[in-house]
Amino acid sequence: MAKTAWNVDTVHSEVGFSVKHMMISKAKGTFNEFDAVIEADPDDLTDSKVEATIDVSSIDTRNKDRDDHLRSADFFDVENHPKATFTATDIEKKSDNNYDVTGDLTLVGTTKPVTFNVVFEGQSKDPMSGNMVAGFSGETTINRKDFGLTWNAAVETGGVLVGDEVKINFEIEAHKAE
């Protein structure tokens, strides 16, 4: 099969994250607005083109005050850096449906190489439209300080309010472009 374009179905997709909170639990959130350019042959994903964009202001941790703080200059500074991007530079097949997708992640104006562990979940024909649909899931862990996200506060019992390691995950359903 030739490499074809795929459109992200944001209704059936999610981009999320989790980070340690107060050293004892995890705060989780999602980005509600995102998109990607995907050109791929499901039979050989190693030659795929992937460019993802996230509207950082769409952050949703189910807490308005925290979301507003994350949008501020203390964290994402959405006024000056409204988008986060990821552009794949190398895709290596690890096993049947597992891939290492390495690329350039840009957050708050800083670009660093990151590798996502991606699983190709398969493809199926949509019974409603008759179109082919493919599924992908992935995850990685970054150190937020590598991207200049250094704000923190001490916790009275020791440690800090926000952990350094941030787990990023996604579930993508993509429809073959017509």
RAPE-V225961 format. One record per residue. N is the residue number from 0. RES is the residue in three letters. SS is DSSP state (2 for helix, 1 for strand, 0 for the rest). PSI is psi in degrees with one decimal (999 if undefined). Layout:
N/RES/SS/PSI + N/RES/SS/PSI
This chain:
0/MET/0/140.7 + 1/ALA/0/159.7 + 2/LYS/0/126.5 + 3/THR/1/164.0 + 4/ALA/1/145.9 + 5/TRP/1/139.6 + 6/ASN/1/131.0 + 7/VAL/1/129.6 + 8/ASP/0/95.1 + 9/THR/2/-20.4 + 10/VAL/2/-32.1 + 11/HIS/2/24.2 + 12/SER/0/162.5 + 13/GLU/1/141.5 + 14/VAL/1/121.6 + 15/GLY/1/177.3 + 16/PHE/1/162.8 + 17/SER/1/148.1 + 18/VAL/1/146.7 + 19/LYS/1/137.7 + 20/HIS/1/122.3 + 21/MET/0/21.6 + 22/MET/0/3.4 + 23/ILE/0/-14.5 + 24/SER/1/-174.1 + 25/LYS/1/135.7 + 26/ALA/1/134.9 + 27/LYS/1/156.0 + 28/GLY/1/173.5 + 29/THR/1/165.9 + 30/PHE/1/121.9 + 31/ASN/0/-17.9 + 32/GLU/0/117.5 + 33/PHE/1/163.6 + 34/ASP/1/169.0 + 35/ALA/1/148.9 + 36/VAL/1/118.6 + 37/ILE/1/122.6 + 38/GLU/1/116.2 + 39/ALA/1/151.8 + 40/ASP/1/110.0 + 41/PRO/0/-20.7 + 42/ASP/0/-15.6 + 43/ASP/1/86.5 + 44/LEU/1/-7.1 + 45/THR/1/-17.5 + 46/ASP/1/22.1 + 47/SER/1/156.4 + 48/LYS/1/127.0 + 49/VAL/1/122.1 + 50/GLU/1/112.5 + 51/ALA/1/146.0 + 52/THR/1/134.8 + 53/ILE/1/131.4 + 54/ASP/1/103.0 + 55/VAL/2/-28.0 + 56/SER/2/-12.6 + 57/SER/2/12.4 + 58/ILE/1/140.2 + 59/ASP/1/106.2 + 60/THR/0/11.0 + 61/ARG/0/23.3 + 62/ASN/0/107.3 + 63/LYS/2/-44.4 + 64/ASP/2/-43.6 + 65/ARG/2/-42.9 + 66/ASP/2/-43.7 + 67/ASP/2/-39.2 + 68/HIS/2/-41.4 + 69/LEU/2/-29.0 + 70/ARG/2/-19.2 + 71/SER/0/175.0 + 72/ALA/0/-17.3 + 73/ASP/0/-28.4 + 74/PHE/0/-97.9 + 75/PHE/0/-16.5 + 76/ASP/0/56.7 + 77/VAL/0/-22.1 + 78/GLU/0/-38.4 + 79/ASN/0/-20.7 + 80/HIS/0/72.5 + 81/PRO/0/-16.5 + 82/LYS/1/146.7 + 83/ALA/1/143.9 + 84/THR/1/155.4 + 85/PHE/1/127.6 + 86/THR/1/118.0 + 87/ALA/1/137.2 + 88/THR/1/-18.7 + 89/ASP/1/136.0 + 90/ILE/1/120.7 + 91/GLU/1/127.4 + 92/LYS/1/126.3 + 93/LYS/0/-37.0 + 94/SER/0/-168.9 + 95/ASP/0/-57.0 + 96/ASN/0/11.6 + 97/ASN/1/135.1 + 98/TYR/1/147.8 + 99/ASP/1/117.7 + 100/VAL/1/107.7 + 101/THR/1/142.8 + 102/GLY/1/-175.2 + 103/ASP/1/117.5 + 104/LEU/1/127.0 + 105/THR/1/120.7 + 106/LEU/1/132.4 + 107/VAL/0/38.8 + 108/GLY/0/1.4 + 109/THR/1/131.4 + 110/THR/1/129.3 + 111/LYS/1/149.8 + 112/PRO/1/138.5 + 113/VAL/1/144.1 + 114/THR/1/124.8 + 115/PHE/1/138.0 + 116/ASN/1/113.5 + 117/VAL/1/137.1 + 118/VAL/1/124.9 + 119/PHE/1/111.1 + 120/GLU/1/-10.6 + 121/GLY/1/-174.2 + 122/GLN/1/157.1 + 123/SER/1/160.8 + 124/LYS/1/128.2 + 125/ASP/0/119.5 + 126/PRO/0/-20.2 + 127/MET/0/-43.3 + 128/SER/0/-19.4 + 129/GLY/0/1.3 + 130/ASN/0/152.8 + 131/MET/1/140.0 + 132/VAL/1/137.3 + 133/ALA/1/149.2 + 134/GLY/1/140.7 + 135/PHE/1/140.0 + 136/SER/1/151.8 + 137/GLY/1/165.0 + 138/GLU/1/155.9 + 139/THR/1/168.9 + 140/THR/1/131.1 + 141/ILE/1/161.0 + 142/ASN/1/116.7 + 143/ARG/2/-28.4 + 144/LYS/2/-27.1 + 145/ASP/2/-21.4 + 146/PHE/2/14.9 + 147/GLY/0/11.9 + 148/LEU/0/84.7 + 149/THR/0/-6.9 + 150/TRP/0/140.9 + 151/ASN/0/172.9 + 152/ALA/0/143.5 + 153/ALA/1/147.2 + 154/VAL/0/135.8 + 155/GLU/0/-36.6 + 156/THR/0/6.1 + 157/GLY/0/148.5 + 158/GLY/0/-161.6 + 159/VAL/1/164.4 + 160/LEU/0/-41.6 + 161/VAL/1/126.7 + 162/GLY/1/162.5 + 163/ASP/1/-35.5 + 164/GLU/1/129.5 + 165/VAL/1/123.7 + 166/LYS/1/126.9 + 167/ILE/1/133.9 + 168/ASN/1/157.6 + 169/PHE/1/152.8 + 170/GLU/1/118.0 + 171/ILE/1/128.9 + 172/GLU/1/124.5 + 173/ALA/1/138.6 + 174/HIS/1/134.8 + 175/LYS/1/128.8 + 176/ALA/0/140.3 + 177/GLU/0/999
